[in-house]
């Protein structure tokens, strides 16, 4: 039996996933929790084989949750299950220690097979990298100021650079995070702990 902790801030989704996994016979759900802190506590206390982790859980950034859970239980497998199909986010979270990145629209049998495969050590081979490699130091500065709802002019003044340079950095941020707007870029930055 594969011991599982499910972490998702939507109770209905947690309950549905719990029922699905337990109906298949290969899994036993040890706990369901609604945030990253509770997920880390559950991993520490229960030592599951698998943590199924949502990307969006309020103020719980997913990357630190993955890293902390892996420190608590080094043999733990982590499957990120999310609505986001973003390639950049996927690669970043795999580098952060996730063993699988699955979207919530995955067919039931494919999901179950992927979760069994992850625990059976059939993991994605991605070399370790820091989240800081995703954006340059100046791009991270700009993103943090975007998160404070500053205008290009305010950011330029704050960083002592031109507005044109701010626009260039903002464009790079959009491209690297696959973002469509400032709000989208800030949200994606929060998800992976850059803001």
VEXKE-904566 format. One record per atom (N, C-alpha, C): residue number from 0; residue in three letters; atom name; z, x, y. Coordinates in pm, whole numbers, plus 50000, padded with zeros to 5 digits. Layout:
REM VEXKE-904566
NUM_ALA_CA_Z_X_Y
...
REM end
This chain:
REM VEXKE-904566
0_UNK_N_50000_50084_49880
0_UNK_CA_50000_50000_50000
0_UNK_C_50000_50088_50125
1_UNK_N_49923_50047_50223
1_UNK_CA_49914_50119_50350
1_UNK_C_50008_50052_50450
2_UNK_N_50109_50125_50494
2_UNK_CA_50202_50072_50593
2_UNK_C_50142_50078_50732
3_UNK_N_50145_49967_50804
3_UNK_CA_50077_49956_50933
3_UNK_C_50171_49907_51042
4_UNK_N_50157_49965_51161
4_UNK_CA_50215_49911_51283
4_UNK_C_50099_49867_51372
5_UNK_N_50104_49745_51422
5_UNK_CA_50000_49691_51509
5_UNK_C_50057_49684_51651
6_UNK_N_49985_49743_51746
6_UNK_CA_50028_49741_51887
6_UNK_C_49918_49677_51971
7_UNK_N_49946_49561_52024
7_UNK_CA_49851_49488_52108
7_UNK_C_49931_49394_52196
8_UNK_N_49895_49382_52324
8_UNK_CA_49976_49300_52413
8_UNK_C_49944_49151_52405
9_UNK_N_49849_49113_52319
9_UNK_CA_49820_48971_52299
9_UNK_C_49881_48926_52165
10_UNK_N_49983_48844_52174
10_UNK_CA_50057_48803_52054
10_UNK_C_49967_48732_51953
11_UNK_N_49879_48646_52001
11_UNK_CA_49791_48573_51910
11_UNK_C_49700_48668_51832
12_UNK_N_49647_48770_51901
12_UNK_CA_49561_48868_51834
12_UNK_C_49643_48948_51732
13_UNK_N_49763_48991_51771
13_UNK_CA_49851_49065_51678
13_UNK_C_49875_48983_51552
14_UNK_N_49910_48856_51571
14_UNK_CA_49941_48770_51456
14_UNK_C_49819_48752_51367
15_UNK_N_49702_48735_51429
15_UNK_CA_49579_48718_51350
15_UNK_C_49545_48843_51271
16_UNK_N_49558_48959_51334
16_UNK_CA_49528_49084_51265
16_UNK_C_49629_49109_51154
17_UNK_N_49754_49078_51180
17_UNK_CA_49859_49092_51079
17_UNK_C_49825_49005_50956
18_UNK_N_49789_48880_50979
18_UNK_CA_49754_48789_50868
18_UNK_C_49633_48840_50792
19_UNK_N_49533_48890_50864
19_UNK_CA_49413_48943_50799
19_UNK_C_49447_49061_50709
20_UNK_N_49522_49158_50762
20_UNK_CA_49553_49277_50684
20_UNK_C_49639_49243_50563
21_UNK_N_49739_49159_50580
21_UNK_CA_49827_49127_50468
21_UNK_C_49758_49042_50362
22_UNK_N_49653_48969_50400
22_UNK_CA_49582_48887_50302
22_UNK_C_49495_48971_50209
23_UNK_N_49468_49095_50247
23_UNK_CA_49378_49180_50168
23_UNK_C_49449_49259_50058
24_UNK_N_49581_49264_50062
24_UNK_CA_49654_49328_49953
24_UNK_C_49671_49479_49963
25_UNK_N_49587_49547_50040
25_UNK_CA_49599_49693_50051
25_UNK_C_49694_49735_50163
26_UNK_N_49731_49641_50249
26_UNK_CA_49811_49673_50367
26_UNK_C_49944_49598_50366
27_UNK_N_50045_49660_50420
27_UNK_CA_50169_49590_50450
27_UNK_C_50202_49618_50596
28_UNK_N_50214_49514_50676
28_UNK_CA_50242_49529_50818
28_UNK_C_50392_49545_50836
29_UNK_N_50432_49661_50885
29_UNK_CA_50573_49694_50901
29_UNK_C_50628_49640_51033
30_UNK_N_50543_49633_51135
30_UNK_CA_50587_49582_51266
30_UNK_C_50465_49548_51349
31_UNK_N_50484_49451_51440
31_UNK_CA_50385_49423_51543
31_UNK_C_50458_49434_51676
32_UNK_N_50397_49504_51772
32_UNK_CA_50461_49529_51901
32_UNK_C_50360_49505_52014
33_UNK_N_50414_49492_52136
33_UNK_CA_50329_49455_52249
33_UNK_C_50303_49561_52352
34_UNK_N_50357_49685_52333
34_UNK_CA_50330_49790_52430
34_UNK_C_50343_49927_52366
35_UNK_N_50300_50029_52440
35_UNK_CA_50297_50164_52388
35_UNK_C_50433_50220_52354
36_UNK_N_50533_50193_52437
36_UNK_CA_50668_50243_52414
36_UNK_C_50724_50187_52283
37_UNK_N_50705_50058_52262
37_UNK_CA_50753_49995_52139
37_UNK_C_50676_50048_52018
38_UNK_N_50548_50080_52037
38_UNK_CA_50468_50137_51928
38_UNK_C_50524_50273_51886
39_UNK_N_50558_50356_51983
39_UNK_CA_50614_50489_51954
39_UNK_C_50749_50473_51881
40_UNK_N_50832_50382_51928
40_UNK_CA_50962_50357_51864
40_UNK_C_50942_50311_51719
41_UNK_N_50846_50221_51698
41_UNK_CA_50821_50169_51563
41_UNK_C_50770_50279_51470
42_UNK_N_50683_50364_51522
42_UNK_CA_50632_50476_51442
42_UNK_C_50747_50569_51404
43_UNK_N_50833_50597_51499
43_UNK_CA_50947_50687_51474
43_UNK_C_51042_50628_51370
44_UNK_N_51069_50499_51379
44_UNK_CA_51166_50436_51291
44_UNK_C_51110_50403_51153
45_UNK_N_50982_50363_51148
45_UNK_CA_50927_50308_51024
45_UNK_C_50833_50402_50948
46_UNK_N_50784_50506_51013
46_UNK_CA_50693_50604_50952
46_UNK_C_50576_50538_50880
47_UNK_N_50496_50459_50952
47_UNK_CA_50381_50395_50888
47_UNK_C_50272_50497_50856
48_UNK_N_50177_50455_50775
48_UNK_CA_50059_50537_50747
48_UNK_C_49958_50525_50861
49_UNK_N_49958_50407_50926
49_UNK_CA_49853_50374_51021
49_UNK_C_49910_50300_51141
50_UNK_N_49867_50342_51260
50_UNK_CA_49895_50269_51384
50_UNK_C_49764_50213_51435
51_UNK_N_49756_50080_51447
51_UNK_CA_49639_50015_51506
51_UNK_C_49677_49982_51649
52_UNK_N_49604_50043_51743
52_UNK_CA_49646_50046_51882
52_UNK_C_49538_49989_51974
53_UNK_N_49577_49893_52057
53_UNK_CA_49486_49840_52159
53_UNK_C_49479_49939_52275
54_UNK_N_49365_49944_52344
54_UNK_CA_49351_50031_52460
54_UNK_C_49423_49974_52581
55_UNK_N_49410_49845_52604
55_UNK_CA_49466_49779_52722
55_UNK_C_49600_49715_52691
56_UNK_N_49709_49780_52731
56_UNK_CA_49841_49721_52710
56_UNK_C_49924_49736_52836
57_UNK_N_49887_49665_52939
57_UNK_CA_49962_49665_53063
57_UNK_C_49976_49804_53122
58_UNK_N_50100_49848_53141
58_UNK_CA_50127_49977_53202
58_UNK_C_50145_50089_53100
59_UNK_N_50099_50069_52977
59_UNK_CA_50113_50170_52873
59_UNK_C_49980_50242_52853
60_UNK_N_49959_50359_52916
60_UNK_CA_49833_50431_52896
60_UNK_C_49817_50470_52750
61_UNK_N_49697_50452_52697
61_UNK_CA_49676_50471_52554
61_UNK_C_49685_50617_52511
62_UNK_N_49635_50709_52592
62_UNK_CA_49634_50848_52549
62_UNK_C_49775_50903_52527
63_UNK_N_49869_50889_52622
63_UNK_CA_50005_50938_52595
63_UNK_C_50070_50869_52475
64_UNK_N_50036_50743_52452
64_UNK_CA_50090_50671_52335
64_UNK_C_50041_50736_52207
65_UNK_N_49912_50769_52201
65_UNK_CA_49857_50836_52083
65_UNK_C_49927_50969_52061
66_UNK_N_49936_51048_52165
66_UNK_CA_49995_51181_52152
66_UNK_C_50142_51175_52110
67_UNK_N_50218_51084_52169
67_UNK_CA_50360_51071_52135
67_UNK_C_50378_51022_51991
68_UNK_N_50297_50925_51952
68_UNK_CA_50306_50873_51815
68_UNK_C_50275_50983_51713
69_UNK_N_50174_51065_51743
69_UNK_CA_50137_51174_51652
69_UNK_C_50246_51282_51647
70_UNK_N_50315_51303_51759
70_UNK_CA_50427_51399_51757
70_UNK_C_50541_51347_51670
71_UNK_N_50566_51216_51678
71_UNK_CA_50674_51157_51599
71_UNK_C_50641_51160_51450
72_UNK_N_50513_51139_51416
72_UNK_CA_50471_51131_51276
72_UNK_C_50338_51204_51261
73_UNK_N_50340_51335_51236
73_UNK_CA_50217_51415_51233
73_UNK_C_50112_51370_51132
74_UNK_N_50153_51302_51026
74_UNK_CA_50054_51257_50926
74_UNK_C_50000_51117_50958
75_UNK_N_50047_51058_51067
75_UNK_CA_50004_50925_51108
75_UNK_C_49855_50920_51138
76_UNK_N_49788_50815_51092
76_UNK_CA_49650_50788_51132
76_UNK_C_49653_50684_51243
77_UNK_N_49569_50701_51345
77_UNK_CA_49565_50608_51458
77_UNK_C_49424_50551_51471
78_UNK_N_49416_50420_51466
78_UNK_CA_49288_50351_51488
78_UNK_C_49298_50273_51618
79_UNK_N_49211_50306_51712
79_UNK_CA_49206_50233_51839
79_UNK_C_49113_50114_51820
80_UNK_N_49164_49996_51852
80_UNK_CA_49088_49873_51837
80_UNK_C_49081_49808_51974
81_UNK_N_48960_49796_52029
81_UNK_CA_48948_49756_52170
81_UNK_C_48825_49669_52195
82_UNK_N_48823_49604_52311
82_UNK_CA_48704_49529_52353
82_UNK_C_48601_49622_52416
83_UNK_N_48641_49743_52454
83_UNK_CA_48553_49836_52523
83_UNK_C_48467_49914_52424
84_UNK_N_48336_49911_52441
84_UNK_CA_48248_49988_52352
84_UNK_C_48198_50114_52420
85_UNK_N_48267_50157_52521
85_UNK_CA_48227_50269_52605
85_UNK_C_48227_50402_52528
86_UNK_N_48114_50474_52528
86_UNK_CA_48100_50599_52454
86_UNK_C_48192_50707_52509
87_UNK_N_48203_50716_52642
87_UNK_CA_48287_50819_52703
87_UNK_C_48434_50795_52666
88_UNK_N_48479_50671_52675
88_UNK_CA_48616_50638_52639
88_UNK_C_48639_50670_52491
89_UNK_N_48544_50634_52408
89_UNK_CA_48556_50661_52263
89_UNK_C_48575_50810_52237
90_UNK_N_48487_50892_52295
90_UNK_CA_48495_51036_52271
90_UNK_C_48625_51094_52324
91_UNK_N_48667_51045_52439
91_UNK_CA_48790_51096_52500
91_UNK_C_48912_51063_52413
92_UNK_N_48920_50941_52363
92_UNK_CA_49036_50902_52282
92_UNK_C_49035_50970_52146
93_UNK_N_48918_50994_52092
93_UNK_CA_48911_51070_51966
93_UNK_C_48961_51213_51988
94_UNK_N_48924_51271_52101
94_UNK_CA_48974_51406_52132
94_UNK_C_49124_51404_52155
95_UNK_N_49176_51294_52206
95_UNK_CA_49319_51283_52233
95_UNK_C_49401_51265_52105
96_UNK_N_49335_51242_51992
96_UNK_CA_49407_51231_51866
96_UNK_C_49383_51105_51787
97_UNK_N_49310_51007_51843
97_UNK_CA_49276_50888_51765
97_UNK_C_49185_50931_51649
98_UNK_N_49200_50863_51536
98_UNK_CA_49119_50895_51418
98_UNK_C_49001_50800_51402
99_UNK_N_49007_50687_51471
99_UNK_CA_48896_50592_51468
99_UNK_C_48897_50512_51597
100_UNK_N_48779_50469_51638
100_UNK_CA_48762_50388_51758
100_UNK_C_48674_50270_51718
101_UNK_N_48732_50151_51716
101_UNK_CA_48662_50032_51668
101_UNK_C_48667_49923_51775
102_UNK_N_48560_49847_51786
102_UNK_CA_48560_49736_51881
102_UNK_C_48610_49609_51811
103_UNK_N_48668_49521_51892
103_UNK_CA_48729_49401_51836
103_UNK_C_48628_49300_51782
104_UNK_N_48501_49323_51808
104_UNK_CA_48400_49233_51752
104_UNK_C_48345_49283_51619
105_UNK_N_48407_49387_51562
105_UNK_CA_48362_49442_51435
105_UNK_C_48380_49336_51325
106_UNK_N_48283_49324_51232
106_UNK_CA_48300_49228_51122
106_UNK_C_48424_49260_51039
107_UNK_N_48484_49156_50983
107_UNK_CA_48610_49170_50909
107_UNK_C_48604_49277_50800
108_UNK_N_48502_49272_50716
108_UNK_CA_48494_49367_50604
108_UNK_C_48475_49510_50653
109_UNK_N_48399_49525_50760
109_UNK_CA_48378_49658_50818
109_UNK_C_48508_49713_50875
110_UNK_N_48586_49627_50941
110_UNK_CA_48715_49668_50995
110_UNK_C_48808_49714_50883
111_UNK_N_48819_49635_50779
111_UNK_CA_48909_49669_50668
111_UNK_C_48867_49800_50602
112_UNK_N_48737_49816_50580
112_UNK_CA_48687_49940_50519
112_UNK_C_48716_50060_50608
113_UNK_N_48698_50044_50739
113_UNK_CA_48721_50155_50832
113_UNK_C_48869_50194_50833
114_UNK_N_48958_50096_50831
114_UNK_CA_49101_50127_50833
114_UNK_C_49146_50198_50706
115_UNK_N_49093_50155_50592
115_UNK_CA_49124_50223_50466
115_UNK_C_49069_50366_50470
116_UNK_N_48947_50382_50521
116_UNK_CA_48885_50515_50527
116_UNK_C_48964_50610_50617
117_UNK_N_49015_50560_50727
117_UNK_CA_49092_50644_50820
117_UNK_C_49216_50698_50751
118_UNK_N_49286_50613_50680
118_UNK_CA_49407_50657_50610
118_UNK_C_49373_50751_50495
119_UNK_N_49253_50735_50438
119_UNK_CA_49209_50821_50328
119_UNK_C_49152_50953_50379
120_UNK_N_49184_50986_50505
120_UNK_CA_49144_51114_50565
120_UNK_C_48997_51125_50601
121_UNK_N_48923_51017_50600
121_UNK_CA_48783_51021_50641
121_UNK_C_48779_51002_50791
122_UNK_N_48816_51108_50862
122_UNK_CA_48837_51099_51006
122_UNK_C_48720_51157_51083
123_UNK_N_48712_51119_51209
123_UNK_CA_48610_51174_51298
123_UNK_C_48646_51317_51331
124_UNK_N_48554_51409_51311
124_UNK_CA_48579_51550_51342
124_UNK_C_48540_51578_51485
125_UNK_N_48637_51579_51574
125_UNK_CA_48614_51606_51715
125_UNK_C_48712_51713_51758
126_UNK_N_48664_51819_51821
126_UNK_CA_48753_51928_51860
126_UNK_C_48850_51883_51968
127_UNK_N_48973_51937_51968
127_UNK_CA_49071_51898_52069
127_UNK_C_49023_51933_52209
128_UNK_N_49056_51850_52303
128_UNK_CA_49022_51878_52443
128_UNK_C_49120_51804_52532
129_UNK_N_49145_51857_52647
129_UNK_CA_49235_51793_52742
129_UNK_C_49161_51685_52817
130_UNK_N_49235_51580_52856
130_UNK_CA_49172_51475_52936
130_UNK_C_49120_51531_53068
131_UNK_N_49178_51645_53112
131_UNK_CA_49138_51703_53239
131_UNK_C_48994_51753_53234
132_UNK_N_48941_51776_53114
132_UNK_CA_48803_51824_53103
132_UNK_C_48702_51716_53138
133_UNK_N_48745_51590_53133
133_UNK_CA_48652_51481_53158
133_UNK_C_48606_51481_53304
134_UNK_N_48699_51499_53397
134_UNK_CA_48667_51504_53540
134_UNK_C_48712_51638_53596
135_UNK_N_48640_51684_53698
135_UNK_CA_48681_51808_53765
135_UNK_C_48811_51781_53843
136_UNK_N_48883_51887_53882
136_UNK_CA_49006_51866_53961
136_UNK_C_48981_51783_54088
137_UNK_N_48870_51812_54159
137_UNK_CA_48841_51738_54282
137_UNK_C_48806_51592_54250
138_UNK_N_48734_51568_54140
138_UNK_CA_48703_51430_54100
138_UNK_C_48830_51354_54065
139_UNK_N_48925_51421_54003
139_UNK_CA_49053_51355_53973
139_UNK_C_49126_51320_54103
140_UNK_N_49120_51411_54201
140_UNK_CA_49180_51382_54332
140_UNK_C_49118_51258_54394
141_UNK_N_48985_51253_54392
141_UNK_CA_48914_51138_54450
141_UNK_C_48949_51010_54374
142_UNK_N_48954_51016_54242
142_UNK_CA_48987_50898_54163
142_UNK_C_49127_50847_54197
143_UNK_N_49222_50937_54212
143_UNK_CA_49359_50895_54247
143_UNK_C_49361_50825_54383
144_UNK_N_49282_50875_54477
144_UNK_CA_49276_50812_54609
144_UNK_C_49200_50679_54605
145_UNK_N_49099_50671_54520
145_UNK_CA_49030_50542_54498
145_UNK_C_49131_50439_54447
146_UNK_N_49221_50484_54360
146_UNK_CA_49322_50393_54304
146_UNK_C_49417_50341_54411
147_UNK_N_49426_50413_54524
147_UNK_CA_49509_50369_54636
147_UNK_C_49430_50284_54736
148_UNK_N_49308_50246_54695
148_UNK_CA_49219_50161_54776
148_UNK_C_49179_50225_54908
149_UNK_N_49168_50357_54909
149_UNK_CA_49122_50426_55031
149_UNK_C_48970_50415_55043
150_UNK_N_48922_50410_55167
150_UNK_CA_48779_50411_55193
150_UNK_C_48725_50554_55180
151_UNK_N_48593_50567_55176
151_UNK_CA_48533_50702_55172
151_UNK_C_48578_50785_55291
152_UNK_N_48584_50722_55408
152_UNK_CA_48625_50795_55529
152_UNK_C_48769_50844_55517
153_UNK_N_48857_50757_55467
153_UNK_CA_48998_50797_55450
153_UNK_C_49012_50909_55347
154_UNK_N_48937_50899_55238
154_UNK_CA_48943_51003_55135
154_UNK_C_48893_51135_55191
155_UNK_N_48782_51129_55265
155_UNK_CA_48726_51250_55325
155_UNK_C_48827_51317_55418
156_UNK_N_48894_51236_55498
156_UNK_CA_48994_51290_55590
156_UNK_C_49112_51349_55514
157_UNK_N_49158_51277_55414
157_UNK_CA_49274_51320_55336
157_UNK_C_49246_51454_55266
158_UNK_N_49124_51469_55211
158_UNK_CA_49090_51589_55134
158_UNK_C_49020_51696_55218
159_UNK_N_48997_51667_55346
159_UNK_CA_48927_51759_55437
159_UNK_C_48788_51796_55383
160_UNK_N_48714_51692_55343
160_UNK_CA_48576_51709_55298
160_UNK_C_48491_51604_55369
161_UNK_N_48359_51613_55356
161_UNK_CA_48271_51516_55422
161_UNK_C_48264_51387_55341
162_UNK_N_48223_51279_55409
162_UNK_CA_48203_51151_55340
162_UNK_C_48094_51163_55235
163_UNK_N_47991_51243_55265
163_UNK_CA_47884_51265_55168
163_UNK_C_47937_51328_55039
164_UNK_N_48030_51421_55053
164_UNK_CA_48090_51485_54935
164_UNK_C_48174_51384_54857
165_UNK_N_48244_51298_54928
165_UNK_CA_48320_51192_54861
165_UNK_C_48226_51103_54780
166_UNK_N_48113_51065_54840
166_UNK_CA_48016_50981_54770
166_UNK_C_47962_51051_54646
167_UNK_N_47938_51182_54657
167_UNK_CA_47887_51258_54542
167_UNK_C_47991_51261_54430
168_UNK_N_48117_51287_54467
168_UNK_CA_48223_51288_54366
168_UNK_C_48240_51149_54302
169_UNK_N_48231_51046_54385
169_UNK_CA_48245_50909_54333
169_UNK_C_48133_50878_54235
170_UNK_N_48011_50917_54268
170_UNK_CA_47898_50898_54176
170_UNK_C_47919_50971_54044
171_UNK_N_47971_51093_54051
171_UNK_CA_48000_51169_53929
171_UNK_C_48106_51099_53844
172_UNK_N_48208_51045_53912
172_UNK_CA_48314_50973_53841
172_UNK_C_48255_50853_53769
173_UNK_N_48172_50774_53840
173_UNK_CA_48110_50656_53778
173_UNK_C_48032_50697_53653
174_UNK_N_47955_50804_53665
174_UNK_CA_47871_50847_53553
174_UNK_C_47957_50894_53435
175_UNK_N_48056_50975_53462
175_UNK_CA_48138_51031_53354
175_UNK_C_48225_50926_53285
176_UNK_N_48267_50824_53359
176_UNK_CA_48351_50719_53302
176_UNK_C_48271_50595_53263
177_UNK_N_48139_50602_53280
177_UNK_CA_48052_50485_53256
177_UNK_C_48104_50363_53332
178_UNK_N_48138_50385_53458
178_UNK_CA_48193_50279_53542
178_UNK_C_48084_50218_53630
179_UNK_N_48101_50091_53665
179_UNK_CA_48005_50021_53748
179_UNK_C_48053_49999_53891
180_UNK_N_48181_50024_53913
180_UNK_CA_48239_49999_54046
180_UNK_C_48366_50083_54061
181_UNK_N_48422_50082_54181
181_UNK_CA_48548_50152_54205
181_UNK_C_48659_50096_54116
182_UNK_N_48667_49965_54111
182_UNK_CA_48772_49900_54031
182_UNK_C_48757_49938_53884
183_UNK_N_48633_49936_53835
183_UNK_CA_48606_49973_53696
183_UNK_C_48644_50118_53669
184_UNK_N_48610_50207_53762
184_UNK_CA_48643_50350_53747
184_UNK_C_48794_50370_53744
185_UNK_N_48865_50304_53834
185_UNK_CA_49010_50318_53839
185_UNK_C_49073_50263_53710
186_UNK_N_49024_50148_53663
186_UNK_CA_49079_50089_53540
186_UNK_C_49055_50182_53422
187_UNK_N_48935_50236_53411
187_UNK_CA_48907_50327_53299
187_UNK_C_48988_50456_53312
188_UNK_N_49006_50501_53434
188_UNK_CA_49091_50618_53455
188_UNK_C_49233_50593_53412
189_UNK_N_49284_50473_53441
189_UNK_CA_49420_50437_53399
189_UNK_C_49431_50433_53247
190_UNK_N_49328_50377_53183
190_UNK_CA_49332_50363_53038
190_UNK_C_49349_50496_52968
191_UNK_N_49291_50601_53024
191_UNK_CA_49298_50731_52958
191_UNK_C_49392_50828_53030
192_UNK_N_49475_50774_53119
192_UNK_CA_49581_50854_53178
192_UNK_C_49539_50947_53290
193_UNK_N_49426_50920_53355
193_UNK_CA_49381_51007_53465
193_UNK_C_49434_50961_53600
194_UNK_N_49487_50841_53607
194_UNK_CA_49541_50787_53733
194_UNK_C_49690_50761_53715
REM end
